[in-house]
Amino acid sequence: MTQPDFALYEPIGTLKAVDENIWIADGPIVKMAMYGTSIPFPTRMTLVRLRNGEF
């Protein structure tokens, strides 16, 4: 069985605007060991600026 290829929203580790005061940043693909196999998971962070200016 082949594992699927995951395409990340390049460049990884860089904030990309999604909407006003909302950004995303893709991270590396991590692997989780489960049931004797390794499953790849893409990672992503979402950053939101609050009304008071804090993140």
Biopython code that builds the backbone (N, CA, C, O; Angstrom):
import numpy as np
from Bio.PDB.StructureBuilder import StructureBuilder

atoms = [
    (1, "MET", "N", (0.842, -1.180, 0.000)),
    (1, "MET", "CA", (0.000, 0.000, 0.000)),
    (1, "MET", "C", (0.889, 1.245, 0.000)),
    (1, "MET", "O", (1.807, 1.352, 0.813)),
    (2, "THR", "N", (0.622, 2.171, -0.895)),
    (2, "THR", "CA", (1.414, 3.401, -0.947)),
    (2, "THR", "C", (0.725, 4.474, -0.117)),
    (2, "THR", "O", (-0.499, 4.502, 0.011)),
    (3, "GLN", "N", (1.545, 5.351, 0.440)),
    (3, "GLN", "CA", (1.007, 6.442, 1.236)),
    (3, "GLN", "C", (0.743, 7.632, 0.331)),
    (3, "GLN", "O", (1.510, 7.883, -0.598)),
    (4, "PRO", "N", (-0.346, 8.377, 0.592)),
    (4, "PRO", "CA", (-0.668, 9.532, -0.250)),
    (4, "PRO", "C", (0.350, 10.652, -0.070)),
    (4, "PRO", "O", (0.928, 10.815, 1.004)),
    (5, "ASP", "N", (0.556, 11.409, -1.119)),
    (5, "ASP", "CA", (1.396, 12.600, -1.041)),
    (5, "ASP", "C", (0.525, 13.754, -0.570)),
    (5, "ASP", "O", (-0.608, 13.918, -1.023)),
    (6, "PHE", "N", (1.063, 14.548, 0.342)),
    (6, "PHE", "CA", (0.346, 15.717, 0.822)),
    (6, "PHE", "C", (0.998, 16.958, 0.240)),
    (6, "PHE", "O", (2.219, 17.106, 0.294)),
    (7, "ALA", "N", (0.200, 17.840, -0.310)),
    (7, "ALA", "CA", (0.709, 19.098, -0.826)),
    (7, "ALA", "C", (0.440, 20.170, 0.228)),
    (7, "ALA", "O", (-0.702, 20.370, 0.643)),
    (8, "LEU", "N", (1.476, 20.844, 0.649)),
    (8, "LEU", "CA", (1.329, 21.930, 1.610)),
    (8, "LEU", "C", (1.175, 23.239, 0.858)),
    (8, "LEU", "O", (1.614, 23.382, -0.283)),
    (9, "TYR", "N", (0.550, 24.175, 1.517)),
    (9, "TYR", "CA", (0.358, 25.499, 0.957)),
    (9, "TYR", "C", (1.663, 26.257, 1.173)),
    (9, "TYR", "O", (1.870, 26.872, 2.220)),
    (10, "GLU", "N", (2.527, 26.209, 0.189)),
    (10, "GLU", "CA", (3.878, 26.782, 0.279)),
    (10, "GLU", "C", (3.825, 28.300, 0.339)),
    (10, "GLU", "O", (2.874, 28.890, -0.173)),
    (11, "PRO", "N", (4.792, 28.942, 0.933)),
    (11, "PRO", "CA", (5.903, 28.371, 1.680)),
    (11, "PRO", "C", (5.460, 28.018, 3.095)),
    (11, "PRO", "O", (4.629, 28.710, 3.684)),
    (12, "ILE", "N", (6.021, 26.937, 3.637)),
    (12, "ILE", "CA", (5.645, 26.551, 4.996)),
    (12, "ILE", "C", (6.311, 27.496, 5.991)),
    (12, "ILE", "O", (7.358, 28.081, 5.711)),
    (13, "GLY", "N", (5.688, 27.632, 7.152)),
    (13, "GLY", "CA", (6.245, 28.487, 8.203)),
    (13, "GLY", "C", (6.080, 29.971, 7.941)),
    (13, "GLY", "O", (6.681, 30.788, 8.639)),
    (14, "THR", "N", (5.280, 30.338, 6.954)),
    (14, "THR", "CA", (5.063, 31.742, 6.613)),
    (14, "THR", "C", (3.584, 32.078, 6.761)),
    (14, "THR", "O", (2.728, 31.344, 6.268)),
    (15, "LEU", "N", (3.282, 33.175, 7.432)),
    (15, "LEU", "CA", (1.880, 33.574, 7.578)),
    (15, "LEU", "C", (1.318, 34.001, 6.230)),
    (15, "LEU", "O", (1.951, 34.752, 5.487)),
    (16, "LYS", "N", (0.117, 33.512, 5.926)),
    (16, "LYS", "CA", (-0.574, 33.864, 4.693)),
    (16, "LYS", "C", (-1.961, 34.365, 5.074)),
    (16, "LYS", "O", (-2.683, 33.684, 5.803)),
    (17, "ALA", "N", (-2.340, 35.538, 4.597)),
    (17, "ALA", "CA", (-3.634, 36.119, 4.944)),
    (17, "ALA", "C", (-4.766, 35.304, 4.342)),
    (17, "ALA", "O", (-4.731, 34.940, 3.166)),
    (18, "VAL", "N", (-5.776, 35.022, 5.168)),
    (18, "VAL", "CA", (-6.984, 34.332, 4.720)),
    (18, "VAL", "C", (-8.123, 35.334, 4.620)),
    (18, "VAL", "O", (-8.947, 35.268, 3.707)),
    (19, "ASP", "N", (-8.160, 36.256, 5.563)),
    (19, "ASP", "CA", (-9.168, 37.311, 5.621)),
    (19, "ASP", "C", (-8.584, 38.408, 6.500)),
    (19, "ASP", "O", (-7.465, 38.283, 6.997)),
    (20, "GLU", "N", (-9.329, 39.461, 6.687)),
    (20, "GLU", "CA", (-8.849, 40.539, 7.543)),
    (20, "GLU", "C", (-8.661, 40.009, 8.960)),
    (20, "GLU", "O", (-9.596, 39.474, 9.555)),
    (21, "ASN", "N", (-7.460, 40.157, 9.499)),
    (21, "ASN", "CA", (-7.101, 39.731, 10.849)),
    (21, "ASN", "C", (-7.078, 38.218, 11.058)),
    (21, "ASN", "O", (-7.133, 37.753, 12.196)),
    (22, "ILE", "N", (-6.999, 37.446, 9.975)),
    (22, "ILE", "CA", (-6.893, 35.984, 10.075)),
    (22, "ILE", "C", (-5.791, 35.515, 9.129)),
    (22, "ILE", "O", (-5.786, 35.856, 7.946)),
    (23, "TRP", "N", (-4.845, 34.714, 9.675)),
    (23, "TRP", "CA", (-3.740, 34.177, 8.889)),
    (23, "TRP", "C", (-3.605, 32.686, 9.159)),
    (23, "TRP", "O", (-4.046, 32.190, 10.196)),
    (24, "ILE", "N", (-2.987, 31.970, 8.210)),
    (24, "ILE", "CA", (-2.631, 30.574, 8.427)),
    (24, "ILE", "C", (-1.151, 30.409, 8.114)),
    (24, "ILE", "O", (-0.566, 31.191, 7.365)),
    (25, "ALA", "N", (-0.562, 29.382, 8.701)),
    (25, "ALA", "CA", (0.812, 28.997, 8.382)),
    (25, "ALA", "C", (0.873, 27.476, 8.402)),
    (25, "ALA", "O", (0.582, 26.850, 9.421)),
    (26, "ASP", "N", (1.249, 26.886, 7.278)),
    (26, "ASP", "CA", (1.437, 25.441, 7.224)),
    (26, "ASP", "C", (2.782, 25.097, 7.818)),
    (26, "ASP", "O", (3.749, 25.847, 7.689)),
    (27, "GLY", "N", (2.828, 23.955, 8.469)),
    (27, "GLY", "CA", (4.066, 23.451, 9.043)),
    (27, "GLY", "C", (4.481, 22.181, 8.332)),
    (27, "GLY", "O", (3.926, 21.837, 7.289)),
    (28, "PRO", "N", (5.446, 21.490, 8.886)),
    (28, "PRO", "CA", (5.921, 20.262, 8.247)),
    (28, "PRO", "C", (4.900, 19.135, 8.381)),
    (28, "PRO", "O", (3.978, 19.208, 9.194)),
    (29, "ILE", "N", (5.075, 18.116, 7.589)),
    (29, "ILE", "CA", (4.274, 16.910, 7.740)),
    (29, "ILE", "C", (4.914, 16.075, 8.837)),
    (29, "ILE", "O", (6.109, 15.783, 8.795)),
    (30, "VAL", "N", (4.109, 15.696, 9.812)),
    (30, "VAL", "CA", (4.592, 14.861, 10.916)),
    (30, "VAL", "C", (4.020, 13.463, 10.720)),
    (30, "VAL", "O", (3.001, 13.289, 10.052)),
    (31, "LYS", "N", (4.673, 12.479, 11.300)),
    (31, "LYS", "CA", (4.190, 11.102, 11.181)),
    (31, "LYS", "C", (3.797, 10.588, 12.559)),
    (31, "LYS", "O", (4.497, 10.795, 13.550)),
    (32, "MET", "N", (2.660, 9.915, 12.588)),
    (32, "MET", "CA", (2.148, 9.347, 13.820)),
    (32, "MET", "C", (2.185, 7.830, 13.693)),
    (32, "MET", "O", (1.617, 7.268, 12.757)),
    (33, "ALA", "N", (2.849, 7.172, 14.628)),
    (33, "ALA", "CA", (2.911, 5.710, 14.613)),
    (33, "ALA", "C", (1.621, 5.153, 15.195)),
    (33, "ALA", "O", (1.206, 5.517, 16.296)),
    (34, "MET", "N", (0.991, 4.258, 14.426)),
    (34, "MET", "CA", (-0.270, 3.688, 14.874)),
    (34, "MET", "C", (-0.462, 2.307, 14.263)),
    (34, "MET", "O", (-0.359, 2.140, 13.048)),
    (35, "TYR", "N", (-0.735, 1.333, 15.092)),
    (35, "TYR", "CA", (-1.020, -0.028, 14.634)),
    (35, "TYR", "C", (0.076, -0.593, 13.743)),
    (35, "TYR", "O", (-0.212, -1.270, 12.756)),
    (36, "GLY", "N", (1.311, -0.324, 14.078)),
    (36, "GLY", "CA", (2.437, -0.872, 13.336)),
    (36, "GLY", "C", (2.744, -0.171, 12.028)),
    (36, "GLY", "O", (3.556, -0.661, 11.243)),
    (37, "THR", "N", (2.120, 0.951, 11.778)),
    (37, "THR", "CA", (2.398, 1.716, 10.562)),
    (37, "THR", "C", (2.611, 3.179, 10.924)),
    (37, "THR", "O", (2.397, 3.572, 12.070)),
    (38, "SER", "N", (3.019, 3.966, 9.983)),
    (38, "SER", "CA", (3.270, 5.390, 10.205)),
    (38, "SER", "C", (2.332, 6.183, 9.300)),
    (38, "SER", "O", (2.332, 6.002, 8.082)),
    (39, "ILE", "N", (1.540, 7.053, 9.897)),
    (39, "ILE", "CA", (0.545, 7.818, 9.159)),
    (39, "ILE", "C", (0.989, 9.281, 9.086)),
    (39, "ILE", "O", (1.230, 9.891, 10.128)),
    (40, "PRO", "N", (1.106, 9.867, 7.875)),
    (40, "PRO", "CA", (1.522, 11.271, 7.755)),
    (40, "PRO", "C", (0.345, 12.226, 8.002)),
    (40, "PRO", "O", (-0.778, 11.979, 7.563)),
    (41, "PHE", "N", (0.630, 13.310, 8.709)),
    (41, "PHE", "CA", (-0.362, 14.349, 8.970)),
    (41, "PHE", "C", (0.230, 15.714, 8.644)),
    (41, "PHE", "O", (1.293, 16.062, 9.156)),
    (42, "PRO", "N", (-0.439, 16.486, 7.804)),
    (42, "PRO", "CA", (0.010, 17.861, 7.606)),
    (42, "PRO", "C", (-0.338, 18.684, 8.845)),
    (42, "PRO", "O", (-1.312, 18.374, 9.531)),
    (43, "THR", "N", (0.430, 19.712, 9.140)),
    (43, "THR", "CA", (0.166, 20.575, 10.293)),
    (43, "THR", "C", (-0.132, 21.986, 9.810)),
    (43, "THR", "O", (0.391, 22.432, 8.789)),
    (44, "ARG", "N", (-0.981, 22.683, 10.562)),
    (44, "ARG", "CA", (-1.349, 24.056, 10.202)),
    (44, "ARG", "C", (-1.682, 24.828, 11.468)),
    (44, "ARG", "O", (-2.277, 24.291, 12.403)),
    (45, "MET", "N", (-1.291, 26.091, 11.484)),
    (45, "MET", "CA", (-1.599, 26.988, 12.589)),
    (45, "MET", "C", (-2.504, 28.085, 12.043)),
    (45, "MET", "O", (-2.312, 28.555, 10.921)),
    (46, "THR", "N", (-3.485, 28.489, 12.833)),
    (46, "THR", "CA", (-4.350, 29.621, 12.493)),
    (46, "THR", "C", (-4.122, 30.705, 13.524)),
    (46, "THR", "O", (-4.116, 30.440, 14.726)),
    (47, "LEU", "N", (-3.936, 31.925, 13.054)),
    (47, "LEU", "CA", (-3.694, 33.066, 13.929)),
    (47, "LEU", "C", (-4.800, 34.085, 13.699)),
    (47, "LEU", "O", (-5.093, 34.447, 12.560)),
    (48, "VAL", "N", (-5.422, 34.551, 14.796)),
    (48, "VAL", "CA", (-6.524, 35.506, 14.712)),
    (48, "VAL", "C", (-6.200, 36.699, 15.600)),
    (48, "VAL", "O", (-5.862, 36.536, 16.773)),
    (49, "ARG", "N", (-6.306, 37.906, 15.034)),
    (49, "ARG", "CA", (-6.125, 39.121, 15.834)),
    (49, "ARG", "C", (-7.472, 39.474, 16.468)),
    (49, "ARG", "O", (-8.480, 39.596, 15.773)),
    (50, "LEU", "N", (-7.477, 39.636, 17.788)),
    (50, "LEU", "CA", (-8.690, 39.971, 18.514)),
    (50, "LEU", "C", (-9.019, 41.447, 18.396)),
    (50, "LEU", "O", (-8.179, 42.236, 17.964)),
    (51, "ARG", "N", (-10.218, 41.827, 18.772)),
    (51, "ARG", "CA", (-10.644, 43.238, 18.678)),
    (51, "ARG", "C", (-9.764, 44.172, 19.475)),
    (51, "ARG", "O", (-9.601, 45.337, 19.112)),
    (52, "ASN", "N", (-9.185, 43.664, 20.580)),
    (52, "ASN", "CA", (-8.308, 44.518, 21.403)),
    (52, "ASN", "C", (-6.880, 44.568, 20.855)),
    (52, "ASN", "O", (-5.999, 45.163, 21.476)),
    (53, "GLY", "N", (-6.647, 43.944, 19.692)),
    (53, "GLY", "CA", (-5.327, 43.994, 19.060)),
    (53, "GLY", "C", (-4.413, 42.854, 19.421)),
    (53, "GLY", "O", (-3.359, 42.697, 18.804)),
    (54, "GLU", "N", (-4.785, 42.041, 20.411)),
    (54, "GLU", "CA", (-3.958, 40.902, 20.798)),
    (54, "GLU", "C", (-4.184, 39.721, 19.880)),
    (54, "GLU", "O", (-5.194, 39.642, 19.180)),
    (55, "PHE", "N", (-3.216, 38.788, 19.891)),
    (55, "PHE", "CA", (-3.334, 37.566, 19.093)),
    (55, "PHE", "C", (-3.709, 36.429, 19.989)),
    (55, "PHE", "O", (-3.862, 35.301, 19.522)),
]
sb = StructureBuilder()
sb.init_structure("model")
sb.init_model(0)
sb.init_chain("A")
sb.init_seg("    ")
for serial, (resi, resn, name, xyz) in enumerate(atoms, 1):
    if name == "N":
        sb.init_residue(resn, " ", resi, " ")
    sb.init_atom(name, np.array(xyz, "f"), 0.0, 1.0, " ", f" {name:<3s}", serial, name[0])
structure = sb.get_structure()
